[in-house]
Amino acid sequence: MPREKPPTTSTPRKRAPRKASAAISASAPSYNQFVGPEQRAALIAEAAFFRSEKRGFVPGHEVEDWLAAESEVDAGLMHAVESGPSV
């Protein structure tokens, strides 16, 4: 009759401490402080509409338009936050 192996106890791994860069990025200004999610979505929808219009509203590119518009809007918002207020 085969011998049963005793159950092995695994010790839980400890998590590594967070890097300092994570704390710095958390305190960095974000466009979320200035633009709400509804306003951001409206900007993205408008940019996606104009991308689709430029293509002649050819179907099948809706997700591509949305993702490109999202990237464009987020880049513009981050640029506005990093450049500071215009006077």
C-alpha positions in Angstrom: 0.0 0.0 0.0 1.5 3.4 -1.0 2.4 5.8 1.7 0.5 9.1 1.8 2.5 12.2 1.7 2.0 14.6 4.6 0.2 17.8 3.6 2.6 20.6 2.8 2.0 23.9 4.4 2.7 26.9 2.2 3.7 30.1 3.8 2.0 33.1 2.3 4.4 35.4 0.4 4.9 38.9 1.7 4.2 41.8 -0.6 7.0 44.0 -1.6 6.8 47.6 -0.4 5.4 50.0 -2.9 7.9 52.1 -4.9 8.2 55.8 -4.2 7.1 56.6 -7.8 3.6 55.3 -7.1 3.2 57.8 -4.3 4.5 60.6 -6.5 2.1 59.7 -9.3 -0.8 59.6 -6.9 -0.1 63.2 -5.9 0.5 64.4 -9.4 -2.4 66.5 -10.9 -4.8 64.6 -13.0 -7.4 65.7 -15.5 -10.0 64.0 -13.3 -9.8 67.0 -11.0 -11.0 69.3 -13.8 -13.2 67.1 -16.1 -15.9 64.8 -14.9 -16.6 61.4 -16.4 -19.7 62.6 -18.3 -17.8 65.5 -19.8 -14.9 63.3 -20.8 -17.3 60.8 -22.4 -19.0 63.6 -24.3 -15.6 64.9 -25.6 -14.7 61.3 -26.7 -18.1 60.8 -28.4 -17.7 64.1 -30.3 -14.1 63.2 -31.4 -15.2 59.7 -32.5 -18.1 61.3 -34.5 -15.7 63.6 -36.4 -13.3 60.7 -37.1 -16.3 58.7 -38.5 -17.5 61.7 -40.5 -14.0 62.1 -42.0 -14.2 58.5 -43.2 -17.7 59.0 -44.7 -19.4 57.1 -41.9 -18.2 53.7 -43.3 -19.5 51.1 -40.9 -17.3 48.6 -39.1 -14.8 51.1 -37.5 -16.8 52.2 -34.5 -14.6 50.7 -31.9 -11.4 51.9 -33.7 -12.9 55.4 -33.8 -13.8 55.4 -30.2 -10.5 54.1 -29.0 -8.5 56.6 -31.1 -10.8 59.4 -29.9 -10.3 58.3 -26.3 -6.6 58.3 -26.7 -6.7 61.7 -28.4 -8.9 63.3 -25.8 -6.9 61.9 -22.8 -3.7 63.1 -24.4 -5.2 66.6 -24.8 -6.5 66.7 -21.3 -3.2 65.6 -19.8 -1.3 68.2 -21.9 -3.7 70.8 -20.6 -3.1 69.7 -17.0 0.7 69.5 -17.4 1.0 72.9 -19.1 -1.0 74.6 -16.4 -3.7 77.2 -16.5 -3.7 79.6 -19.4 -3.7 83.3 -18.4 
